[in-house]
Amino acid sequence: MKNVTSGEIDVPSFDLGIDSQPNANSLILDDGLVLTEDDIKLFDDVVFSKAIIPIPFDIGDVKTPEQHKRVTRPAACLQSPFFKSFNSQSSGSNKVGHAKFEYKFCMDNLAILDIEVFDSWYNRGLRPGNKVKKFHKDDLPIVPSMDLRPVNIDSKMWWYTLKQVATPLADQHIDAIFYFLRMGMKLSRSNETRSTTTDCYFDYKVRLLFDILTKHNNQFPKKNLLLLYINGQRLQFNTNWGEVENVFIPIFMEKRAHWILGHFDIVNWHLDIYNSACKMIKDFAVMDAIQPLLNIIPHLLRQSNVLKFEAPDSHLSSRLCKGTPQQTNGLVDDCGIFILKYAEYINQKKISTMPNPLDTKLARHNMAVQLYKYAIEKPDIQ
């Protein structure tokens, strides 16, 4: 309050009559509550009056639990259903995973799930009534591209051509199909014969070499790419021709735009030819198309020296096989799928049981299903 006489303000007093200084035996908590000596004694009596009952403990009965070592497992990307064993490349082992892959030949039934998965993917964006744009623009590209080893597929039109009846197959389709067939021949345990295949480029190089030799009368070259095919070093899943009985060769008749199959029977030293359009493609045209193979293959085998018997000096004999299933639509556009089916049944020694007429729609669809399944699930097999 203000002192009137002196003109100064007095300092107010906040003393409410309560002793603010606790004694030495008091305890001030964080919230300002003051515990007296009697409070503390009462708390100690309550808490520490509960005696701790000791439990008998024999240290001799205790055993340290055994720690199991971490089990080594393959990476998730290697846990493929196609493998049955794994080996680390860093261990120095030369072994690789053994594939359990089994090629589904045409006489086998495909898994319903595999068919449904392919059909669901293929039909997405399909425009059946559109003659120009077969797929919606957003569904046409394949990103990332599908790797079928011989080819990379970046468009659904590749699958459309393979699946569509009466649509000619290109070199890429034939190479992919014969790669798949060759892999099945090498890895399948059910094969009764030892076989391998070539690709489209083999026939092309043979024709090119034959033209050079006949036009320029040159000597047969000592080194050329074709020897790699014979030695089994050119293609993946290729086999040395000295270790097989059959070689299946896709042959393209360029003047007729027609595929025929060459079956090289090594033991009997002759080339069997299978033509799916005998009524439209005459025998003389077929014989003219296979002349390069009949002359060049013996030179390659003699030069490579891979055969277990002495190769004859003569050129190969040939035979045009008759009585096989033929195209019935009046066209030759399904010849690509026919040569695949010929090779399948010949390799299984069941050519006489090949369906006649052949359901090309089903055959194309089944081939597409298997290639698609392999493209999205293929193991990294050697």
Disulfide bonds with the S-S distance in Angstrom:
none
